[in-house]
Amino acid sequence: MRSTSIYLIAGEVSGDTHGAELMLALKDAIPGVQLLGTGGPEMRESSGGNTRDWVEDAAVMGIWEVLKHYSWFKEQFDHMLKEVIEAKPDALVLIDYPGFNLRMAKAVREALPKTKIIYYISPQVWAWNKGRIPKMAELLDQMICIFPFEKSIFEGAGLPTDFVGHPIVDELIEKKTTVERDPKLVGLFPGSREREVARLFPVMLETARRLSGEHPSLRFQAPAASEKLGEQMHLLLDKAKFPNELVKITVGDSHALMQNASCGVIASGTATLEAAYYGLPYCLIYRIAWPTYFIGKVLIKVDYIGLVNILAGKQVVEEFIQGDADPCHIQHALDKFLADSEFTKKVQTELAKTAAKLGEPGCHKRAAESIVKVLAR
């Protein structure tokens, strides 16, 4: 009897992590399952070497950056589609990465109409293109979403949807500590991509320079997502001629810092949810290439870009976007946390309420159960 086969595609570091955990859960849920696909090093390990690693090159950010690498992405798309058609998997599981994965869903639906197509970690089309949701309902057999408000949006279009909770909850619970916050420590979180770091870290350093002028006892810590990004941040620190002893650059300990710092400034992204979970008061900043930003202004139809504010349905943390993401605005936002304990406690209360909406631990197990249910239809 032929074993169940599933092909998974992830295109970013976070997707690789979630894909790897999902693979382990699928192995428990479906004995003998054959796992194939394209992702990163974690998925490759979980699959026993049956997946290809491409995330370091695939994780570009923004429309402009994708267009510059169009021929490479076209080559990767054609290669992956050929692999899927040859494998004829029982299911194709697409993990986030919507620009690429939604096109893959359409191509696979046409080539392999019997293959179940499941989307894990739903693309945020509710923010930038609601018109695609009915088309997605035609292409997909199941949506697995990680935010509670997404379920009704997709089900309203006729797409079967399960809310399984957010993947970060499992990881964050494991790394929770009882360490007390240091009132003299400020966290600088410039993101996990080279372009993000290049755009945002100099702004954060200038903010730190201004704050240290007013509060000489303050110290600053900036966690790098990798050794490579750590080297880039050290170069930017030297270029800014900032006293090295005031800014400590570390690698891979952002969660510890979120629980130890008094407040912080964070690049827009998943890290803002992590900080909310740990109760770190922060402001959010966001800068991308101007052509991408102007296109996004036309497409994106939400009141906020921060995931915490979107999840809460109101402003919980301040957002500084493009030109407003400057040292003056950021300094003012952090000064409020440093000077007003009642204001800080109020923000922390709202962060806790919002983080509770992320669900309970065990989302990957629930996602695997959802996939099993689809395969049994």
Secondary structure by P-SEA (a helix, b strand, c coil): cccbbbbbbbccaaaaaaaaaaaaaaaaaccbbbbbbbbcaaaaaaacccbbbcccccccccaaaaaaaaaaaaaaaaaaaaaaaaacccbbbbccccccaaaaaaaaaaacccbbbbbccccccccccccaaaaaaacccbbbbccccaaaaaaaaccccccccccaaaaaaaacccccccccbbbbbccccaaaaaacaaaaaaaaaaaaaacccbbbbbbbccaaaaaaaaaaaaaaccccccccccccaaaaaaaccccccccccaaaaaaaaacccbbbbbbccaaaaaaaaaccccccccaaaaaaccccbbbbccccccaaaaaaaaaaaaccaaaaaaaaaaaaaaaaacccccaaaaaaaaaaaaaac
